[in-house]
Amino acid sequence: MKPLYLPRFLRVLLLVSMFTIAGCGSADEADPDTAVSPTEGPAEAPATEVLDPDADVADDAVHVLVLGNSIAAGLGLEADAAFPALLQARAEARGWPVQVTNAGVSGDTSAGGLNRIDWLLDNRVDILIIELGGNDGLRGLDPNVTQENLGQIIETARDKQPGIEIILGSMQVPPNMGQDYTEQFRGIYREVADAYDVPLVPIVPDDLASVSDYIQDDGIHPTAEGQEIIAENVWETLGPMLEAAVEEHTAAVAE
């Protein structure tokens, strides 16, 4: 049987999710770190190392943790081209004491992120960026389950580290998943953001998909230029949050 062909614009829309799994079954049945896409082969390792729970966080630094998938992992790119590294560079350019940890794992799901978040928070984390869920949509999982997982990630973070700031990145699924499913899936992010009073950031702007220079040759993953756009989009929310956190943290360390 010939593989299903998707027009380029549909393949590009997959950019807003993991793009490393198009499998079926529940998140508990498949290992997101080893799942295989019919077009990509085995999922690649993250572009940067996942946070070592025993690693030290500088006392004078505001710590940002990015819990994400292949977009955060920078699949197909050098480590310093992934948007978490670009956020780090923006902070450094302003002279801010900020430490950004890239906990992006290619092929991860909301369930995978929930399984990882507890030990990732063994270190102090001041700001958590959640960039997960799109792969759930590609699998056609129940959006209510994804919504519950995202909520539990936020609850876990707040229980373990009171005072943590959280940014939720919204995802989309391609229209071939069906209008009802697509709309329901899109809506869960706003519902989670409202329920937990966290800012909602569209990780990938809509216009990213229309420019070929922003997409790798596989038609689905962002190029370095595409990652720059993602970083700028996240920075609009993160930047002011970081500035306030740096001022507060610097004052606390000085006391």
Backbone hydrogen bonds, N-H to C=O, Kabsch-Sander energy under -0.5 kcal/mol:
donor,donor_aa,acceptor,acceptor_aa,energy
10,L,7,P,-0.9
11,R,7,P,-2.2
12,V,8,R,-2.8
13,L,9,F,-1.3
14,L,10,L,-0.8
14,L,11,R,-0.8
15,L,12,V,-2.2
16,V,13,L,-1.5
17,S,14,L,-2.2
29,E,26,S,-1.0
30,A,26,S,-0.8
34,T,31,D,-1.5
35,A,31,D,-1.1
37,S,41,G,-1.3
41,G,37,S,-1.8
43,A,35,A,-1.0
47,A,73,A,-1.3
55,A,52,D,-2.1
58,A,56,D,-0.5
61,A,58,A,-1.7
62,V,97,P,-2.8
63,H,61,A,-0.5
64,V,62,V,-0.6
64,V,99,Q,-2.9
65,L,127,I,-2.7
66,V,101,T,-2.6
67,L,65,L,-0.7
67,L,129,I,-2.8
68,G,66,V,-0.8
68,G,103,A,-1.1
69,N,131,E,-0.6
73,A,69,N,-2.4
74,G,70,S,-0.8
74,G,71,I,-0.7
75,L,70,S,-2.0
77,L,74,G,-2.4
81,A,78,E,-2.0
82,A,78,E,-0.5
82,A,79,A,-1.1
85,A,82,A,-0.8
86,L,82,A,-1.7
87,L,83,F,-2.2
88,Q,84,P,-2.0
89,A,85,A,-2.2
90,R,86,L,-2.0
91,A,87,L,-2.1
92,E,88,Q,-2.5
93,A,89,A,-2.3
94,R,90,R,-0.8
94,R,91,A,-0.8
95,G,92,E,-1.7
96,W,91,A,-2.3
98,V,96,W,-1.5
99,Q,62,V,-2.8
101,T,64,V,-3.2
101,T,99,Q,-0.6
102,N,100,V,-0.5
103,A,66,V,-2.1
103,A,101,T,-0.9
105,V,68,G,-1.9
108,D,105,V,-1.9
113,G,109,T,-2.5
114,L,110,S,-2.1
115,N,111,A,-2.0
116,R,112,G,-1.4
117,I,113,G,-2.0
118,D,114,L,-0.6
120,L,116,R,-1.8
121,L,117,I,-1.3
121,L,118,D,-0.6
122,D,119,W,-1.6
123,N,120,L,-0.7
126,D,63,H,-2.0
127,I,63,H,-2.2
128,L,165,E,-3.0
129,I,65,L,-3.0
130,I,128,L,-0.6
130,I,167,I,-2.9
131,E,67,L,-3.1
131,E,129,I,-0.6
136,D,133,G,-0.6
137,G,133,G,-1.4
138,L,134,G,-1.7
139,R,135,N,-1.5
140,G,137,G,-1.1
141,L,136,D,-2.4
145,V,142,D,-1.4
146,T,142,D,-1.5
147,Q,143,P,-2.8
148,E,144,N,-2.1
149,N,145,V,-2.6
150,L,146,T,-2.5
151,G,147,Q,-2.2
152,Q,148,E,-2.3
153,I,149,N,-2.1
154,I,150,L,-1.9
155,E,151,G,-2.5
156,T,152,Q,-2.7
157,A,153,I,-2.3
158,R,154,I,-2.4
159,D,155,E,-2.5
160,K,156,T,-2.5
161,Q,157,A,-2.5
164,I,161,Q,-1.8
165,E,126,D,-2.9
167,I,128,L,-3.0
168,L,199,P,-2.5
169,G,130,I,-3.0
169,G,167,I,-0.6
170,S,201,V,-2.4
177,M,174,P,-1.9
178,G,175,P,-2.0
182,T,178,G,-2.8
183,E,179,Q,-2.6
184,Q,180,D,-2.3
185,F,181,Y,-2.9
186,R,182,T,-2.4
187,G,183,E,-1.9
188,I,184,Q,-1.0
188,I,185,F,-0.8
189,Y,185,F,-0.6
189,Y,186,R,-0.7
190,R,186,R,-0.7
191,E,187,G,-2.0
192,V,188,I,-2.4
193,A,189,Y,-2.7
194,D,190,R,-2.6
195,A,191,E,-2.5
196,Y,192,V,-2.2
197,D,193,A,-0.7
198,V,193,A,-1.9
201,V,168,L,-2.8
201,V,199,P,-0.5
203,I,170,S,-1.0
203,I,201,V,-0.9
208,L,205,P,-1.6
209,A,206,D,-1.0
210,S,207,D,-0.9
211,V,208,L,-1.2
212,S,210,S,-0.6
214,Y,211,V,-1.7
215,I,212,S,-1.6
216,Q,221,H,-3.8
219,G,216,Q,-2.3
223,T,214,Y,-1.9
227,Q,223,T,-2.5
228,E,224,A,-1.6
229,I,225,E,-1.5
230,I,226,G,-2.0
231,A,227,Q,-2.8
232,E,228,E,-2.3
233,N,229,I,-2.3
234,V,230,I,-2.5
235,W,231,A,-2.7
236,E,232,E,-1.3
237,T,234,V,-1.3
238,L,234,V,-2.7
239,G,235,W,-2.9
241,M,237,T,-1.1
242,L,238,L,-3.2
243,E,239,G,-2.5
244,A,240,P,-1.9
245,A,241,M,-2.0
246,V,242,L,-3.2
247,E,243,E,-2.0
248,E,244,A,-2.2
249,H,245,A,-3.0
250,T,246,V,-2.9
251,A,247,E,-1.9
252,A,248,E,-2.0
253,V,249,H,-2.4
254,A,250,T,-1.7
255,E,251,A,-0.9
